[in-house]
Amino acid sequence: MNRNSLPRGDRGQALVESAISIVLLLTMVFAVIAGGFMLYTYHYLSYAARIASRYAMVRGSACDHSNGMPDCPNVTSTQIQSYVTSVPYAGIDPTLTTVTVTWPKGTDNPGDTVNVVVQYPFPLSVPFIPSSTINLHSTSQVVISQ
């Protein structure tokens, strides 16, 4: 088939269709990659909430600091926040992580609960889609053991 056998208006049709298809395909690929990063960040948040609640769980009012456990007894929200931000996690900026600790009964006695909420602003960036920030969060609640 020679070039002159195509109708005059159809000569660039394949090029335009290929360009549109490649743009859509690459956008979907980058969206899947961004979704993977978002799941990675959520995994970090759930891990951070778990370690923060465990940190608070063993540092209640009955904790004995003589066994070498720091911040014992009566751990504070600030101490838990600094503990969580000191744990390294690749690709996550710990300074943007917000840790909120509450004791529903107002005390940290054994048998009471402690709630930890960890939040992180995830920057969502996909080509051809406006950039935005999604606030991800995870919660952990445990019973204080000592």
N, C-alpha and C positions, 0 to 999 in steps of 0.2 A: 504494500500500500504506500503510495507516495504522498507527500505532504500536500499536494494540490488537490487530492481527492476529498479532503475534509471540507465541510462547509465553512465558509469564511468566518462566521461567528463562533465556531466551536474549537478554534485552534488552541486557546489557552485554558480550556475547560479542565483538563486533567491536572494542570498545574494548580489551579485555584482549589479544586477538590482535594488535592494532596495537602496543600497548605492548611486548609481548614481542618482536615482530619488529623494532621500532625499536631496542630495547636490544641485541639480537644484531647488527644491522647496524652500529650505531655502535661496538660493541666490535671487530668485524672491521675497520672502517675505521681505528680508532686503533691496532690491532695492526699493520696494514700500514704506517702512519706510523712507528710505533716500529721496525719492521723496516728501514725506509728510513734512519732515524737510526743504527741499528746498522751497516748497510752503509757509511754515510758515515764512521762512526768507524773501521771496519776499513780503509777506504781511507786514512784518516789514518795508521793504524798501519803499513800497508805502505809508505807514502811516508816516514814517519819512519825506519823500519828501513833503507830504501834510502839516504836521505841520510846517516844515521849510518854505515853501512858504507862509503859513498864517502868520507866525511870521514876515517875511519880508514885507508882504502886508500891515500890519497895522503900520509899522514903517518907512514909507517913509519920504520925505522931509517936508511934511506938518503935520507931527505928533507933537502933543503937549505933552511934558513930564510932564506937571503940573498935568495931570490926573492920575499919578501914574504908567505910563507905562515905564518900564526900557528900556535902549538902544534906546532912542528916541530923536531926529530924526536921520536919516541917519545911519541905522543899517549896520554893516560890515559883510563880509563873515565869519570872525573869530567868531563874536558873534552868528551868526546863527549856525555854526559848534558846538560851545560849548553848545548851546541850545539843539540841536538834540542829542548830546552824553550824555546830562544830563537826558534824558528821559529813564527810565529803561525798558528793554524788556527782558523777561526770555530767556536764552539760546543764546543771541546775545552779542558778545563782542563789546561794543561801541567804543573801541579804534581802531578797524579795520574798522569802518565806515568812508567813505570819503564823504564829502558834498562839492559840487561845486556850487557856486551861481554866476549867471551872470545877468546883467541888459543889455538887447540887445541894448537899446538906450543910454546906458552909464549913465543914470540918474535914480534917484528913485523918480521922480515926480509923483503925482497922475495921473493915466491914462496910465502910462508906464507899461511895464511888467517886471516880475522877473522870471527867470528860476532857478530851483533847481534840481540838479542831485545827487542822493544818491547811492553810490556803496558799495558793501560788498563782500569780497572773501569767497565764501561758500566752505568748505572742504567736498568734496564728497568722501565717504568711504563705499564701498560695498564689502563683502567678495568675494574673488577669482577674483576681478576686480581691476586693479591698481588704487590707490588713486590719486585723482586730485583735483584741485581747480577751481571752476567755478565763474567767476566774474559776480555777479548779480547787476542790477541797475534799478532804477526807476526815472522817471522825473515828475516834476510838474511845471506848468506855470500858473501864476495868474496876474491879473491887480492890480497894487498898488492902494489902496483906499485912503490913507491919507499920 
